[in-house]
Amino acid sequence: MSQDALHTAYLADVRGAEFPSAFVAHTDGSGRCQLTQDFHAETYGVGFSDDARRIFWIEYGRNQSESEEGWYARPETCGDRVKFGDFVGWYSPVGDQFVVFDGGDLADTTRWLQYTSLQPGSGAAATPLVIQERPDGIVSLVEADGKFWTLFATGGMDPPALYLHGPLRHPAR
């Protein structure tokens, strides 16, 4: 359920679909909309941003792609869909400004800690910006004075090194 309690996300079987599809229901009973666009895609990782202005999900195999595509949309209508990344292993919305995620490549030979600026009404996502190749994981998201940083670890050192990256920035327009 979204933080404002206006919407609930759920997965349900749909006739003709290979996997359950993702939906958003209005908690006042006024209707629902469907996030999953391809009945052959596996949908998972559904969640709302903290301010409930966006809903996020991952679709694997959308349009016969081999990617785990990360998406977000408006929960009121499931409209204004924007793809934020490919080969998404996990994601974390950062307020209503960014989404930080772990994305890889088709061969599964590497991963990148990345982020994308969430541009309201832009119709298309900005190209993800790479923070670090082969991170050991994100430790935390840090906010100070309305700006955001990522705290992450890297391997190959004993003890592992921690890095602070930021502030996250919107791409030049």
C-alpha positions, 0 to 999 in steps of 0.5 A: 500500500502507498504511504498516503493509503490511496493505492494498493499494488498487487499481482494477479493472474490474467487469462492468457498471461504466462505470469501474474500481472501487476495492478494498482487499485484505488483504495476508495474502490473507484477502479484499478489500472494495469502496470504489466504491458506484456503478458509474456513478461514476469513482473516483480519488485513492485513498490511505491516511492515514499511520497506515493507519487510513483510506483516502481516495478521490474519486468523480465522478458518484456517484448522478448527482451532478456533484460530485467527492465526497471519502470516507474509510472503514476499510480493514479492511472498507471500512465506516464510509464518510464523505463529507468534501467536495464538488467535491474537487480534491485532499486531504491527510490530516493524521494521523488527525485531519483532512483538508485539501482544495481544494473548489469549487462546481458552476459551477467559479467559485471554490475554497476551502481547507477542512478536515474533522475526522475523527471516529471512529465518528461516522457523519457528517462534520462540516461542512467549515470554510473556511480561505481562498477562492481560495488559490493552493495549500497550501504545507505542513502544519505540526505542533507539539506535536500541533497542526496548521497549514496554510501556504498562498499567495494570489494577486493580490500580487507577491510572493504572500503566505504565510499560516499558519492554525491550529491546526486545530480540531475542531468544538464538540460 
